[in-house]
Amino acid sequence: MKRKKKKLFKFRTVFLLIITIYLLSLCFKKYILIYDLKNQIAEEEEKIDAVTNDIEDLKGKIEKGNSLEFVESIARDELKMVKPGEYIYIEEKKKDKKDEE
């Protein structure tokens, strides 16, 4: 009778130990999964912030591009346009002494 109780006690102990180890391994795997997912969420939130900042910058550029002052500065500087009655003076480059000889 004592042998049966000892065997039963050993069996229960081993069984509970195996179950405990299995459950702890499941918890550890879930913890690792949760940790990885939190890191991914943080990375995606950083990307969202960067895109949001880009959108705000582009909105500012659009508003600036719609202003008459900006359009006029582009027309004058890049396209060399002038207002009626204005003249553009272009200086001639001086020739080097080597070119004259």
PyRosetta script that sets phi, psi and omega in degrees:
from pyrosetta import init, pose_from_sequence

init()
pose = pose_from_sequence("MKRKKKKLFKFRTVFLLIITIYLLSLCFKKYILIYDLKNQIAEEEEKIDAVTNDIEDLKGKIEKGNSLEFVESIARDELKMVKPGEYIYIEEKKKDKKDEE")
pose.set_psi(1, -41.0)
pose.set_omega(1, -179.9)
pose.set_phi(2, -66.9)
pose.set_psi(2, -33.3)
pose.set_omega(2, 179.1)
pose.set_phi(3, -65.9)
pose.set_psi(3, -41.3)
pose.set_omega(3, -179.9)
pose.set_phi(4, -64.4)
pose.set_psi(4, -40.6)
pose.set_omega(4, 179.7)
pose.set_phi(5, -66.5)
pose.set_psi(5, -38.7)
pose.set_omega(5, 179.0)
pose.set_phi(6, -66.8)
pose.set_psi(6, -42.8)
pose.set_omega(6, 178.3)
pose.set_phi(7, -64.7)
pose.set_psi(7, -42.6)
pose.set_omega(7, 178.9)
pose.set_phi(8, -64.3)
pose.set_psi(8, -40.8)
pose.set_omega(8, 178.3)
pose.set_phi(9, -64.2)
pose.set_psi(9, -43.9)
pose.set_omega(9, 178.2)
pose.set_phi(10, -63.8)
pose.set_psi(10, -42.8)
pose.set_omega(10, 179.5)
pose.set_phi(11, -62.3)
pose.set_psi(11, -45.3)
pose.set_omega(11, 179.4)
pose.set_phi(12, -63.1)
pose.set_psi(12, -43.1)
pose.set_omega(12, -179.2)
pose.set_phi(13, -62.5)
pose.set_psi(13, -47.2)
pose.set_omega(13, 179.7)
pose.set_phi(14, -64.5)
pose.set_psi(14, -43.0)
pose.set_omega(14, 179.7)
pose.set_phi(15, -61.8)
pose.set_psi(15, -46.8)
pose.set_omega(15, 179.0)
pose.set_phi(16, -65.0)
pose.set_psi(16, -36.6)
pose.set_omega(16, 177.3)
pose.set_phi(17, -64.9)
pose.set_psi(17, -43.5)
pose.set_omega(17, 178.2)
pose.set_phi(18, -63.3)
pose.set_psi(18, -45.3)
pose.set_omega(18, 178.7)
pose.set_phi(19, -61.9)
pose.set_psi(19, -42.8)
pose.set_omega(19, 180.0)
pose.set_phi(20, -63.3)
pose.set_psi(20, -45.2)
pose.set_omega(20, 178.8)
pose.set_phi(21, -62.3)
pose.set_psi(21, -43.4)
pose.set_omega(21, 178.8)
pose.set_phi(22, -61.2)
pose.set_psi(22, -46.0)
pose.set_omega(22, -179.9)
pose.set_phi(23, -66.1)
pose.set_psi(23, -38.8)
pose.set_omega(23, 177.0)
pose.set_phi(24, -65.0)
pose.set_psi(24, -38.8)
pose.set_omega(24, 178.3)
pose.set_phi(25, -65.9)
pose.set_psi(25, -38.6)
pose.set_omega(25, 176.0)
pose.set_phi(26, -62.9)
pose.set_psi(26, -43.7)
pose.set_omega(26, 179.2)
pose.set_phi(27, -62.8)
pose.set_psi(27, -41.9)
pose.set_omega(27, 179.4)
pose.set_phi(28, -63.6)
pose.set_psi(28, -43.2)
pose.set_omega(28, 177.9)
pose.set_phi(29, -62.0)
pose.set_psi(29, -42.4)
pose.set_omega(29, 179.1)
pose.set_phi(30, -65.9)
pose.set_psi(30, -37.6)
pose.set_omega(30, 177.8)
pose.set_phi(31, -62.6)
pose.set_psi(31, -44.9)
pose.set_omega(31, 178.4)
pose.set_phi(32, -62.0)
pose.set_psi(32, -42.7)
pose.set_omega(32, 178.7)
pose.set_phi(33, -61.8)
pose.set_psi(33, -44.7)
pose.set_omega(33, 179.6)
pose.set_phi(34, -63.7)
pose.set_psi(34, -41.2)
pose.set_omega(34, 179.3)
pose.set_phi(35, -62.3)
pose.set_psi(35, -45.7)
pose.set_omega(35, 178.3)
pose.set_phi(36, -62.7)
pose.set_psi(36, -41.9)
pose.set_omega(36, 179.8)
pose.set_phi(37, -65.7)
pose.set_psi(37, -37.7)
pose.set_omega(37, 177.1)
pose.set_phi(38, -64.5)
pose.set_psi(38, -39.3)
pose.set_omega(38, 177.0)
pose.set_phi(39, -64.3)
pose.set_psi(39, -41.3)
pose.set_omega(39, 178.5)
pose.set_phi(40, -64.0)
pose.set_psi(40, -40.0)
pose.set_omega(40, 178.7)
pose.set_phi(41, -63.1)
pose.set_psi(41, -42.8)
pose.set_omega(41, 179.3)
pose.set_phi(42, -62.6)
pose.set_psi(42, -42.3)
pose.set_omega(42, 178.8)
pose.set_phi(43, -63.9)
pose.set_psi(43, -43.1)
pose.set_omega(43, 179.9)
pose.set_phi(44, -66.5)
pose.set_psi(44, -36.3)
pose.set_omega(44, 177.6)
pose.set_phi(45, -66.0)
pose.set_psi(45, -36.8)
pose.set_omega(45, 175.9)
pose.set_phi(46, -64.0)
pose.set_psi(46, -41.0)
pose.set_omega(46, 177.8)
pose.set_phi(47, -63.4)
pose.set_psi(47, -41.2)
pose.set_omega(47, 179.3)
pose.set_phi(48, -62.5)
pose.set_psi(48, -43.2)
pose.set_omega(48, 178.6)
pose.set_phi(49, -62.1)
pose.set_psi(49, -41.7)
pose.set_omega(49, 180.0)
pose.set_phi(50, -63.9)
pose.set_psi(50, -43.5)
pose.set_omega(50, 179.8)
pose.set_phi(51, -66.8)
pose.set_psi(51, -38.2)
pose.set_omega(51, 177.8)
pose.set_phi(52, -62.5)
pose.set_psi(52, -42.5)
pose.set_omega(52, 177.3)
pose.set_phi(53, -63.8)
pose.set_psi(53, -40.7)
pose.set_omega(53, 177.6)
pose.set_phi(54, -61.6)
pose.set_psi(54, -41.6)
pose.set_omega(54, 179.5)
pose.set_phi(55, -62.3)
pose.set_psi(55, -43.7)
pose.set_omega(55, 179.5)
pose.set_phi(56, -63.6)
pose.set_psi(56, -41.3)
pose.set_omega(56, 177.8)
pose.set_phi(57, -62.2)
pose.set_psi(57, -43.3)
pose.set_omega(57, -179.7)
pose.set_phi(58, -66.1)
pose.set_psi(58, -37.3)
pose.set_omega(58, 176.6)
pose.set_phi(59, -62.4)
pose.set_psi(59, -40.6)
pose.set_omega(59, 177.5)
pose.set_phi(60, -63.6)
pose.set_psi(60, -40.9)
pose.set_omega(60, 178.6)
pose.set_phi(61, -66.3)
pose.set_psi(61, -36.6)
pose.set_omega(61, 177.7)
pose.set_phi(62, -64.5)
pose.set_psi(62, -45.7)
pose.set_omega(62, 179.0)
pose.set_phi(63, -62.7)
pose.set_psi(63, -40.7)
pose.set_omega(63, 178.3)
pose.set_phi(64, -66.1)
pose.set_psi(64, -38.7)
pose.set_omega(64, -179.8)
pose.set_phi(65, -67.9)
pose.set_psi(65, -24.1)
pose.set_omega(65, 179.6)
pose.set_phi(66, -84.2)
pose.set_psi(66, -8.7)
pose.set_omega(66, -179.3)
pose.set_phi(67, -79.6)
pose.set_psi(67, 145.9)
pose.set_omega(67, -179.2)
pose.set_phi(68, -65.8)
pose.set_psi(68, -33.6)
pose.set_omega(68, -180.0)
pose.set_phi(69, -63.4)
pose.set_psi(69, -41.0)
pose.set_omega(69, -179.7)
pose.set_phi(70, -67.7)
pose.set_psi(70, -44.0)
pose.set_omega(70, 179.2)
pose.set_phi(71, -61.7)
pose.set_psi(71, -42.1)
pose.set_omega(71, 179.7)
pose.set_phi(72, -64.8)
pose.set_psi(72, -41.8)
pose.set_omega(72, -179.5)
pose.set_phi(73, -65.6)
pose.set_psi(73, -37.9)
pose.set_omega(73, 177.1)
pose.set_phi(74, -66.5)
pose.set_psi(74, -43.4)
pose.set_omega(74, -179.5)
pose.set_phi(75, -63.1)
pose.set_psi(75, -40.7)
pose.set_omega(75, -178.7)
pose.set_phi(76, -74.5)
pose.set_psi(76, -46.0)
pose.set_omega(76, -173.0)
pose.set_phi(77, -78.6)
pose.set_psi(77, -47.4)
pose.set_omega(77, -173.4)
pose.set_phi(78, -92.7)
pose.set_psi(78, -35.1)
pose.set_omega(78, -176.6)
pose.set_phi(79, -99.8)
pose.set_psi(79, -3.8)
pose.set_omega(79, 178.8)
pose.set_phi(80, 55.9)
pose.set_psi(80, 38.5)
pose.set_omega(80, 177.7)
pose.set_phi(81, -87.0)
pose.set_psi(81, 154.1)
pose.set_omega(81, 179.7)
pose.set_phi(82, -130.9)
pose.set_psi(82, 160.1)
pose.set_omega(82, 175.5)
pose.set_phi(83, -79.1)
pose.set_psi(83, 158.4)
pose.set_omega(83, 177.2)
pose.set_phi(84, -57.9)
pose.set_psi(84, 132.3)
pose.set_omega(84, 179.3)
pose.set_phi(85, 91.0)
pose.set_psi(85, -6.2)
pose.set_omega(85, 178.3)
pose.set_phi(86, -95.6)
pose.set_psi(86, 152.5)
pose.set_omega(86, 178.2)
pose.set_phi(87, -128.6)
pose.set_psi(87, 147.4)
pose.set_omega(87, 177.0)
pose.set_phi(88, -103.4)
pose.set_psi(88, 128.9)
pose.set_omega(88, 176.7)
pose.set_phi(89, -103.3)
pose.set_psi(89, 127.8)
pose.set_omega(89, 179.7)
pose.set_phi(90, -115.8)
pose.set_psi(90, 125.4)
pose.set_omega(90, 179.0)
pose.set_phi(91, -81.6)
pose.set_psi(91, 139.4)
pose.set_omega(91, 175.8)
pose.set_phi(92, -81.1)
pose.set_psi(92, 144.6)
pose.set_omega(92, 178.4)
pose.set_phi(93, -77.9)
pose.set_psi(93, 140.2)
pose.set_omega(93, 178.5)
pose.set_phi(94, -75.9)
pose.set_psi(94, 141.0)
pose.set_omega(94, 180.0)
pose.set_phi(95, -78.0)
pose.set_psi(95, 145.2)
pose.set_omega(95, 176.0)
pose.set_phi(96, -72.9)
pose.set_psi(96, 158.7)
pose.set_omega(96, 179.2)
pose.set_phi(97, -62.5)
pose.set_psi(97, -31.4)
pose.set_omega(97, 179.8)
pose.set_phi(98, -67.2)
pose.set_psi(98, -35.7)
pose.set_omega(98, 179.7)
pose.set_phi(99, -68.7)
pose.set_psi(99, -33.5)
pose.set_omega(99, -178.1)
pose.set_phi(100, -71.5)
pose.set_psi(100, -29.4)
pose.set_omega(100, -176.5)
pose.set_phi(101, -81.3)
pose.dump_pdb("model.pdb")
